Amino acid sequence: MKYAVIGGDRRSVLLCRQLAEDGHRVHSFALERAELPREVPKAGCLQGCLYGADAVILPTPAEKSGFVNAPLAAQPCPMETLWEALWPGQLLCGGLLSEERVLAALERGLRVRDFMKSPAFVTANAAVTAEGALGLLLRESERTLLGSRVLVCGWGRIGRLLCWRLLGLGAYVTAAARRPAQRAEARAMGCEAVDYPALAEALPGCDFIVNTVPARILDEALLCCVPEGSLLVELASSPGGFDRTTAENLGLRTLFAPGLPGQSAPWTAATLLRETVYGYLEEEE
């Protein structure tokens, strides 16, 4: 079977290696600055990479500002150019594909799968993200998590898993969640819980504030409530929970880490991508 891996970060690089080790033919594009195994050619043109590929694998997220998300590429690759080069019948996999892109791919006769719509993938990816977030907090602070006060904004998969791990390390955890049922679950786990309108009361005294919500949760007024010396960590995708420039102008320490699995545990993240793609193919047999 031939796979075409297009763009991405360290996860994509290791995915190429894993697929090749499984005995598949693997071609890459928009990974020119990556160190790939000799058996994984760096295609000189997009069409050559895609020709004959049974599955085309894009990163998560697949797109940034109209281009393939490809930090290791020699030059930008417009999404429109990629879509025009795809062949009918190919399996196209990627993360956070827009409805517009999905419809365009279906019109070209492709089979489309979005990683972020696979419950198994999303749950496992959240676990990798939560573990990576703990590493960031420990690395970027002179404090232990034991006895620290941590505010986690959001009670999705990442937020829940992160709170659970923080409690296990002895942190005092407050979860900010919109729905009453989510706050009840947080309290049952052992966290304090607040609704977003009460954040102004929860922020003072926090050593760490971690956002997992892809929406502006902390405006300038709330950022003014963040105590000096706290660390603001962004895990969510754009637009994120706060404006980094505003926070830094207020003298706050910030750390932006969207796509954390590719930084903290790229091998595990690549394995997750591989197993998910294999699962898609098995479903179609």
Summary of the structure (lengths in Angstrom):
residues: 285
radius of gyration: 20.5
end to end distance: 13.8
largest distance: 58.4
contacts: 968
relative contact order: 0.13
helix: 42%
strand: 19%
